[in-house]
Amino acid sequence: MSNKSTNEIAKESPKININSSQTSITVSPGTIRETQSLTQSPGLESIPASTDLPANSHLKISDELSTIRSLLLGVEPSQLNKLYERLNDPQIQAEDISRLLPEAVVLRSKQDKQLGEAVISTVETAIHSSVKQDHNILSEAFFPIVGPATRKAISAAMEEMMQSLNQTLEHSVSPQSLQWRLEARRTGKSFAEIILLRTLVYRVEQVFLIHKQTGLLLQHLVAPRVTTQDPDLVSAMLTAIQDFVKDSFSVERSEGLQSLQFGELTVWVEEGPQAVLAAIVRGKPPQELRLILREAVEKIHLKLSSEINAFNGDTEPFAASRPYLEACLAEGYKSPPKKNYTYAWSLLGTIAIACGIWGFLTLRDQFRWHSYIQKLESQPGIVVVNTKQHQGKYLISGMRDPLAVDPKTFIQQANLNPQKVSSQWRSYISLDPQLVTIRSEKLLLPPKTVSLKVDNNGILNATGSAPRQWILETRKLWRFIPGISQFNDTNLQEIELSQLELYKQQIEQETLFFAEGTTELIPGEANKLTNLVIKINQLLDTAIYLGKDIRLQITGHSSTTGTEIRNNFLSKARANKILSYLTSQGINTSNFNGVGIASNLSLQPESAQEANRKVSFKIFISDTSN
């Protein structure tokens, strides 16, 4: 239906009467002023507002137009709406295409190759993107195929290599090979040609596919390393010979020439209904070759029968026959009575043993060399910069602290040949705590009673005991040692101070016992006084060196026997007697004093009163007051 507006329809006919069996509608020009095209919208017509139409008349006009469309097109409005929805809904179109696409692809693929050529770039792009996103997908897909194919290829290659190697060795060192070499020298042919002639049973050198009716060449195949003449000329000659035989002798037209002999060459001919297959064979071919030629002719006629019938000089359609012709290029060699790989296995065994020994020695040397390098790298004060091997020698270079261990000591430990190891070391000062400790010991020369250790923070810790003079000097010298940031002598004690404490303890442990009721020492106690004087002098000398003040208290004791007044006097007298004796020995007793405490601090029970009649000592040490 033409795309006309209702105004145009009204102009052509002042009144339109539409009669049907169900409805009778009359539409006059005054009813419709302006509408859209009857075929532009699928649903209700869109009627612009008119100034002279009542507002409630739009729905009535739309219904009338829908009825007119239904009667004119013969389609129900609901079906027409569904059709428009199907055309405008992209989801429905995609579903329809998905159902039809597989079948369409199959049909198109059967017609020609354009579909495959069109999707090549798309498939390549998809594969490229898939590999970029995750290469494991394709690798997993190809894994079941690649593994068997690789194993099969390796197996075939090894078998071929073994056969080739065995033949090469046999042809090189066997007595027969020497005879063939002499023959090659005598005839002027190459050794390979002589081997081929003496080991070859037969070989199909050329195959001709000839059109039977015209005698023209359809296809021609040649074996490798075979020189040929013009194949069209050869084909014409074979056709001429066949025609000559048929015309000159009493031979039926259905029969033909099957073989020709020219010295070492034999021509076998297999005829088909429409084509002839001719094979030029060198040597003595077996009858199985005749079956191969016959089968090739049958397959060619089965596949290319129509092309042969319609042959007009164009040989391109017969390229499809090449696989069948290639199967005819057979060859056969003299096979030994049994497979004997003695030469090959002997040579391979020798090579394998030599390679094994060489590989073992190489790996062993490499392992020892890497072990040596790792040992050096683990040593403090050694930095390995470069290692390499050159002409069977090992070269190593780096930096070494003079206090670090000598690298040559590890060469013998690694079982390396010292003559094969060449090293170049540059001196440097290492800040490794272990080497800084060694450097500190060499510079400070600590006594055996002192232990030095540098921690990871560069703090030099000194523990033990040392002379006061060494401690004072160390507090000045540690600043000149590289790698030390602080000196900690908290756990370092002066030897003199320790000795002073020892003298103090020894003197305080001394006890002098007296007879009952007197200030006289009991027998044997007088011998202690000499040792006591020596220790007191040592105590005083050490205290003066350390700048310490010493105060000695001599305490007299008595037993509980007697009165308290008498015991106080007696204990005081015993302390003063010892004090007087020390003074008589030249000891400065200005800081010594004697006290008596009678029996107030008796150390033993009453049953041992003789142990309480004594003199004890107490020492007080303090810094010298300025």
C-alpha positions in Angstrom: 0.0 0.0 0.0 1.4 3.4 -0.9 2.4 5.7 1.9 -0.4 8.3 1.6 -2.0 10.4 4.3 -5.7 10.4 4.9 -5.9 14.0 3.6 -4.7 12.7 0.2 -7.2 9.9 0.3 -10.0 12.3 1.2 -9.1 14.5 -1.8 -9.2 11.6 -4.3 -12.6 10.4 -3.0 -15.0 12.5 -1.0 -16.3 9.5 0.7 -14.9 6.0 1.3 -17.3 3.1 2.0 -15.8 -0.1 3.3 -18.1 -3.1 3.6 -17.3 -6.4 5.0 -19.3 -9.3 6.5 -18.6 -8.1 10.0 -18.3 -4.3 9.7 -19.6 -1.4 7.7 -17.7 1.8 8.1 -18.1 5.1 6.3 -15.2 7.6 6.5 -15.8 11.1 5.2 -13.3 13.9 4.6 -14.7 15.9 7.4 -14.0 13.2 9.9 -10.1 13.1 9.4 -8.0 16.2 9.0 -4.4 15.0 9.4 -2.9 11.6 10.3 0.4 9.9 10.0 1.1 7.4 7.3 -1.1 4.3 7.5 2.0 2.0 7.5 4.4 4.0 9.6 3.5 2.7 13.1 2.6 -0.8 14.3 0.0 0.2 16.8 -2.5 2.9 17.1 -2.1 5.7 14.6 -0.6 8.9 16.0 -3.0 11.6 15.1 -1.8 15.2 15.7 -4.1 17.4 17.7 -6.5 19.4 15.6 -8.1 22.6 16.7 -11.4 21.7 15.3 -11.6 18.0 16.6 -13.2 17.3 19.9 -10.9 15.9 22.5 -12.8 12.7 22.8 -12.7 12.0 19.1 -9.1 10.9 19.0 -9.7 7.4 20.3 -12.6 6.9 17.9 -10.5 7.9 14.9 -7.7 5.6 16.0 -10.0 2.7 16.2 -11.4 3.4 12.8 -7.9 3.6 11.3 -6.9 0.3 12.9 -10.0 -1.3 11.4 -9.2 0.2 8.0 -5.6 -1.2 8.2 -6.8 -4.6 9.2 -9.3 -4.8 6.3 -6.8 -3.4 3.8 -3.8 -5.6 4.8 -5.8 -8.7 5.8 -3.8 -9.0 9.1 -5.2 -8.7 12.6 -3.9 -5.7 14.6 -2.5 -8.0 17.3 -0.5 -10.1 14.8 0.8 -6.9 13.2 1.9 -5.6 16.6 3.7 -8.9 17.3 5.5 -8.6 13.9 6.7 -5.1 14.7 7.8 -6.2 18.2 9.8 -9.1 16.7 11.5 -6.7 14.2 12.3 -4.1 16.8 13.5 -6.4 19.6 17.3 -7.1 19.3 17.1 -10.0 21.8 14.7 -11.9 19.6 16.9 -11.4 16.5 19.9 -12.7 18.4 18.1 -15.8 19.4 16.9 -16.4 15.8 20.5 -16.0 14.5 21.9 -18.3 17.2 19.6 -21.1 16.0 20.3 -20.6 12.3 24.1 -19.8 12.6 25.5 -23.4 13.0 23.5 -24.7 10.0 24.4 -21.7 7.9 28.1 -22.2 8.7 27.9 -25.9 7.7 26.1 -25.1 4.4 28.5 -22.3 3.5 31.5 -24.5 4.2 30.3 -27.1 1.8 29.9 -24.5 -1.0 33.4 -23.0 -1.1 36.4 -21.9 1.1 35.5 -18.2 1.5 34.0 -18.7 5.0 37.2 -20.3 6.2 39.4 -17.6 4.7 37.1 -14.9 6.2 37.4 -16.2 9.8 41.2 -16.9 9.6 42.1 -13.4 10.9 39.3 -13.5 13.6 40.5 -16.9 14.8 44.1 -15.8 14.9 43.2 -12.7 16.9 41.2 -14.8 19.3 44.0 -17.3 19.8 46.5 -14.5 20.3 44.2 -12.8 23.0 43.7 -16.2 24.7 47.4 -16.8 24.9 47.9 -13.3 26.3 45.3 -13.8 29.0 46.2 -17.3 30.0 48.7 -19.5 28.1 47.8 -22.5 30.2 44.5 -23.0 28.4 46.1 -23.8 25.0 49.0 -25.7 26.6 46.5 -27.9 28.5 44.5 -28.4 25.3 47.6 -29.4 23.2 49.2 -31.5 26.0 47.5 -34.8 25.2 48.6 -34.4 21.5 52.1 -33.0 21.9 53.3 -35.7 24.3 52.6 -38.8 22.2 53.6 -36.9 19.0 56.9 -35.9 20.5 57.6 -39.4 21.8 56.8 -40.9 18.4 59.0 -38.4 16.6 61.9 -39.0 19.0 61.5 -42.8 18.7 61.5 -42.6 14.9 64.5 -40.2 14.8 66.5 -42.5 17.2 65.7 -45.6 15.1 66.7 -43.8 11.9 69.8 -42.4 13.5 70.8 -45.9 14.7 70.3 -47.4 11.2 72.1 -44.6 9.5 75.0 -44.7 12.0 75.3 -48.5 11.7 75.3 -48.3 7.9 77.8 -45.5 7.9 80.2 -47.5 10.2 79.7 -50.7 8.2 80.3 -48.8 4.9 83.3 -47.0 6.4 85.3 -49.7 8.2 84.1 -53.1 6.9 86.1 -55.1 4.3 83.2 -54.7 1.8 83.4 -50.9 2.1 87.1 -51.0 1.1 86.2 -53.0 -2.0 83.5 -50.5 -2.9 86.0 -47.6 -2.4 88.4 -49.2 -4.8 85.6 -49.7 -7.3 84.6 -46.0 -6.9 88.2 -45.0 -7.6 88.4 -47.3 -10.6 85.1 -46.3 -12.2 85.3 -42.6 -11.3 82.0 -42.6 -9.5 81.5 -41.3 -6.0 81.5 -43.7 -3.0 77.8 -42.8 -2.3 76.8 -43.8 -5.8 78.6 -47.2 -5.5 76.9 -47.9 -2.2 73.6 -47.0 -3.7 74.1 -49.3 -6.7 75.4 -52.2 -4.6 72.7 -52.0 -1.9 69.7 -50.9 -4.0 67.3 -53.6 -5.1 64.9 -51.3 -7.0 63.8 -47.7 -7.0 60.9 -46.0 -8.9 62.6 -42.9 -10.3 59.8 -41.4 -12.3 56.0 -41.8 -12.6 53.9 -40.6 -15.6 50.1 -40.2 -15.7 49.1 -40.1 -19.4 45.8 -39.3 -20.9 44.9 -42.5 -22.8 42.9 -40.9 -25.6 45.2 -38.0 -26.5 48.6 -39.3 -25.1 49.2 -36.0 -23.3 50.9 -35.9 -20.0 48.6 -35.2 -17.0 51.1 -35.4 -14.1 54.7 -36.3 -13.6 56.7 -37.1 -10.4 60.4 -37.6 -10.0 62.3 -39.2 -7.1 65.0 -37.1 -5.3 68.4 -36.8 -6.9 67.2 -38.2 -10.3 68.0 -36.4 -13.5 65.2 -36.4 -16.1 64.5 -35.5 -19.7 61.5 -33.6 -21.0 58.5 -35.4 -19.4 56.2 -34.5 -22.3 58.6 -36.0 -24.8 58.9 -39.2 -22.7 55.1 -39.4 -22.5 54.8 -39.0 -26.3 57.4 -41.7 -26.9 55.7 -44.2 -24.6 52.4 -43.5 -26.4 54.1 -43.9 -29.8 55.6 -47.2 -28.8 52.3 -48.5 -27.5 50.6 -47.5 -30.8 53.4 -49.0 -32.8 53.1 -52.4 -31.0 49.3 -52.4 -31.4 49.5 -51.5 -35.1 52.4 -53.8 -36.0 51.5 -57.0 -34.2 48.4 -59.0 -33.9 47.3 -57.3 -30.6 43.8 -56.4 -29.7 43.1 -52.7 -29.1 42.0 -53.5 -25.6 45.5 -54.9 -24.8 48.6 -52.9 -24.3 52.3 -52.8 -23.5 53.0 -53.7 -19.9 56.8 -53.5 -19.6 59.9 -52.3 -21.4 63.5 -53.1 -20.5 66.4 -50.7 -21.1 69.6 -51.9 -19.4 69.1 -51.3 -15.7 65.9 -49.4 -16.3 62.5 -51.1 -16.6 59.2 -49.3 -17.6 56.1 -50.8 -16.1 52.8 -49.7 -17.6 49.3 -49.9 -16.0 46.4 -49.0 -18.1 43.0 -47.8 -17.0 39.9 -47.0 -18.9 40.8 -43.4 -19.4 44.4 -43.0 -18.3 47.7 -44.8 -18.3 50.2 -45.0 -15.4 53.9 -45.6 -16.4 56.7 -46.1 -13.8 60.4 -46.0 -14.7 62.1 -48.4 -12.3 65.9 -48.9 -11.7 66.7 -52.5 -10.6 64.5 -55.5 -10.3 61.1 -54.5 -9.0 59.0 -57.0 -7.1 55.5 -58.0 -8.2 54.1 -56.0 -5.2 55.0 -52.9 -7.1 52.6 -53.9 -9.8 49.8 -54.0 -7.3 50.7 -50.6 -6.0 50.6 -49.1 -9.6 47.2 -50.8 -10.3 45.8 -49.5 -7.0 46.9 -46.0 -7.8 45.3 -46.2 -11.3 42.0 -47.3 -9.7 42.0 -44.6 -7.1 42.8 -41.9 -9.7 39.9 -43.1 -11.9 37.6 -43.2 -8.9 38.4 -39.6 -7.9 39.1 -37.9 -11.2 36.9 -39.8 -13.7 34.9 -36.7 -14.7 38.0 -34.6 -15.0 39.7 -37.1 -17.3 36.6 -37.3 -19.5 36.4 -33.5 -19.8 40.2 -33.1 -20.3 40.9 -30.2 -22.6 44.6 -29.7 -22.1 44.4 -28.1 -18.6 46.4 -30.3 -16.2 45.7 -28.2 -13.0 42.7 -30.4 -11.9 45.0 -33.5 -11.8 47.1 -32.1 -9.0 44.8 -34.0 -6.8 46.4 -37.2 -8.1 49.8 -36.4 -6.7 49.3 -38.3 -3.3 48.5 -41.5 -5.3 51.5 -41.0 -7.6 53.8 -40.3 -4.6 52.8 -43.7 -3.2 54.3 -45.2 -6.4 57.7 -43.7 -5.8 58.8 -46.8 -3.8 62.3 -48.2 -3.3 63.9 -51.2 -1.8 67.4 -51.9 -0.4 69.2 -55.1 0.5 68.3 -55.8 4.1 70.9 -57.6 6.2 69.9 -61.0 7.5 69.4 -59.5 10.9 69.7 -56.2 12.6 73.1 -56.0 14.0 74.0 -52.7 15.6 77.3 -53.9 17.0 79.3 -51.0 15.4 76.7 -48.4 16.4 76.3 -49.7 19.9 80.1 -50.0 20.4 80.7 -46.4 19.2 77.7 -45.1 21.2 78.9 -47.0 24.3 82.4 -45.6 24.0 81.0 -42.1 23.5 78.6 -42.5 26.3 81.3 -43.7 28.7 83.6 -40.9 27.7 80.8 -38.3 28.0 79.8 -39.8 31.4 83.4 -39.5 32.7 83.8 -36.1 31.3 80.4 -35.0 32.6 81.1 -36.5 36.1 84.5 -34.7 36.3 83.0 -31.5 35.1 80.0 -31.6 37.5 82.3 -32.5 40.4 84.6 -29.6 39.6 81.7 -27.3 39.3 80.2 -28.4 42.6 83.6 -28.0 44.3 84.0 -24.5 42.7 80.5 -23.4 43.8 81.2 -24.8 47.3 84.4 -22.8 47.5 82.6 -19.6 46.4 79.8 -20.1 49.0 82.4 -20.7 51.7 84.2 -17.5 50.8 81.0 -15.5 50.7 80.1 -16.7 54.1 83.3 -15.4 55.6 83.3 -12.0 57.3 85.6 -9.4 55.6 85.5 -11.1 52.2 83.4 -9.8 49.3 83.3 -11.8 46.1 82.8 -9.4 43.1 83.3 -11.6 40.1 83.9 -15.3 39.2 84.5 -16.9 35.9 86.1 -19.8 34.1 88.6 -19.3 31.4 90.7 -22.0 29.6 90.2 -24.5 32.3 91.2 -22.1 35.1 89.0 -20.5 37.8 89.3 -16.7 38.2 87.9 -14.9 41.2 88.2 -11.3 42.3 86.9 -9.2 45.1 87.7 -7.3 48.3 89.3 -8.7 51.5 89.9 -7.2 54.9 93.5 -7.9 56.0 92.1 -9.5 59.2 89.9 -11.9 57.3 90.8 -15.5 56.8 93.1 -16.3 53.9 91.0 -17.6 50.9 93.8 -20.0 50.0 93.1 -22.0 53.1 89.7 -23.0 51.6 91.1 -24.2 48.3 92.4 -27.5 49.7 89.3 -27.9 51.8 87.2 -27.8 48.6 89.6 -30.3 46.9 90.5 -27.8 44.1 93.8 -27.7 42.4 95.5 -24.5 43.7 97.3 -24.0 40.4 93.9 -23.7 38.6 92.6 -21.0 40.9 93.7 -17.4 40.3 92.5 -14.8 42.7 92.8 -11.0 42.9 91.8 -9.3 46.2 91.8 -5.6 47.0 92.2 -4.5 50.7 89.4 -2.7 52.5 88.3 -2.1 56.1 85.3 -4.3 57.0 82.8 -3.2 59.6 81.7 -6.7 60.3 81.4 -7.0 64.1 83.5 -10.1 64.2 86.4 -8.4 62.4 86.0 -5.2 64.4 86.3 -7.3 67.6 89.6 -8.8 66.2 90.8 -5.3 65.3 90.0 -4.1 68.8 91.9 -6.9 70.4 95.0 -6.2 68.3 95.0 -2.5 69.1 93.9 -2.6 72.8 95.8 -5.7 73.8 93.4 -6.7 76.7 94.6 -9.0 79.5 93.5 -12.6 79.5 90.9 -11.7 82.2 89.1 -9.3 79.8 86.7 -10.4 77.0 85.9 -7.9 74.2 82.9 -8.2 71.8 81.4 -5.8 69.3 77.6 -6.0 68.8 75.7 -5.1 65.6 75.2 -1.5 66.8 79.0 -0.9 66.9 79.2 -1.0 70.7 82.4 -2.5 72.2 81.5 -4.4 75.3 84.2 -5.3 77.8 83.6 -7.9 80.5 85.9 -9.4 83.2 88.5 -7.7 85.2 91.5 -5.6 84.2 94.1 -3.3 85.7 93.0 0.2 86.3 95.7 1.6 84.1 94.5 -0.5 81.1 90.9 0.5 81.7 91.9 4.2 81.7 93.9 3.9 78.5 91.1 1.9 76.7 88.6 4.6 77.5 90.8 6.9 75.4 91.8 4.6 72.6 88.5 3.0 71.6 87.5 6.1 69.6 90.3 5.4 67.1 89.0 2.0 66.1 86.9 2.0 62.9 83.4 0.6 63.3 83.1 1.3 67.1 80.6 3.9 68.1 80.6 3.4 71.9 82.6 1.7 74.7 80.7 -0.1 77.4 82.7 -1.1 80.5 79.8 -1.6 82.9 80.7 -5.3 83.3 84.4 -4.6 83.5 85.9 -4.5 87.0 89.2 -3.2 88.0 91.6 -6.0 89.2 92.9 -3.8 92.1 89.4 -3.3 93.3 88.7 -7.0 93.1 92.0 -7.6 95.0 91.0 -5.0 97.5 87.8 -6.8 98.1 89.7 -10.1 98.4 92.1 -8.6 101.0 89.1 -7.3 102.9 87.4 -10.7 103.0 90.6 -12.5 104.0 91.2 -10.1 106.9 87.7 -10.2 108.1 87.8 -14.0 108.2 90.9 -13.9 110.5 90.1 -14.6 114.2 92.7 -14.5 117.1 91.8 -16.6 120.3 93.0 -15.7 123.9 93.4 -17.6 127.1 90.7 -17.4 129.7 90.8 -14.2 131.8 94.0 -12.8 130.1 95.1 -10.8 127.1 97.6 -13.6 126.1 97.1 -15.5 122.9 96.6 -19.2 123.2 99.5 -21.3 121.8 99.6 -21.2 118.0 97.7 -18.0 117.5 100.8 -15.8 117.4 101.7 -17.3 114.0 98.6 -15.7 112.5 99.9 -12.2 113.3 102.6 -12.3 110.6 100.2 -13.2 107.9 97.7 -10.6 109.2 100.3 -7.9 109.0 101.1 -8.8 105.4 97.4 -8.7 104.3 96.8 -5.4 106.1 99.8 -3.8 104.3 98.5 -5.1 100.9 95.0 -3.8 101.7 96.4 -0.4 102.6 98.7 -0.2 99.5 95.8 -1.2 97.2 93.5 1.3 98.8 96.0 4.1 98.3 96.4 3.2 94.6 92.7 3.2 94.1 92.2 6.4 96.1 90.2 4.6 98.8 90.1 5.2 102.6 90.3 2.2 104.9 89.0 2.1 108.4 89.7 -1.0 110.5 87.7 -1.9 113.6 89.3 -4.4 116.0 86.6 -5.9 118.2 87.5 -7.8 121.4 85.2 -10.5 122.8 85.0 -12.4 126.1 83.1 -15.3 127.5 80.2 -15.0 129.9 82.4 -16.2 132.8 83.0 -13.4 135.3 81.3 -10.1 135.9 80.1 -7.8 133.1 82.5 -5.0 134.1 85.5 -7.3 134.1 84.5 -8.8 130.8 84.2 -5.3 129.2 87.6 -4.3 130.4 89.1 -7.6 129.3 87.6 -7.5 125.8 88.8 -3.9 125.3 92.3 -4.8 126.5 92.5 -7.7 124.0 91.5 -5.4 121.1 94.1 -2.7 122.2 96.8 -5.3 122.4 96.3 -6.3 118.7 96.2 -2.7 117.8 99.5 -2.0 119.6 101.0 -5.0 117.8 100.0 -3.6 114.4 101.4 -0.2 115.3 104.7 -1.8 116.3 104.9 -3.4 112.8 105.0 0.0 111.1 101.4 0.0 110.1 99.6 3.4 110.1 96.8 2.8 112.5 95.4 6.2 112.5 92.2 4.9 111.1 92.2 1.8 113.3 90.3 1.6 116.5 89.8 -1.1 119.1 86.5 -1.8 120.8 85.4 -4.3 123.5 81.9 -5.8 123.6 82.5 -8.4 126.4 80.0 -11.2 125.9 77.2 -9.2 124.4 77.7 -10.6 120.9 78.8 -14.1 121.8 79.0 -16.2 118.7 79.1 -19.6 120.3 76.9 -21.2 123.0 78.0 -21.3 126.6 79.2 -24.9 126.2 82.0 -23.5 123.9 83.1 -20.4 125.9 86.7 -20.7 124.7 85.5 -19.8 121.1 84.1 -16.5 122.4 87.4 -15.3 123.9 88.8 -13.7 120.8 89.5 -10.7 118.6 87.7 -10.1 115.2 88.2 -7.6 112.4 85.8 -5.4 110.4 87.0 -3.3 107.5 85.1 -0.2 106.1 86.1 1.1 102.6 85.2 4.5 101.3 86.3 6.9 98.6 89.0 9.4 99.5 87.4 12.8 100.5 89.1 15.8 98.9 
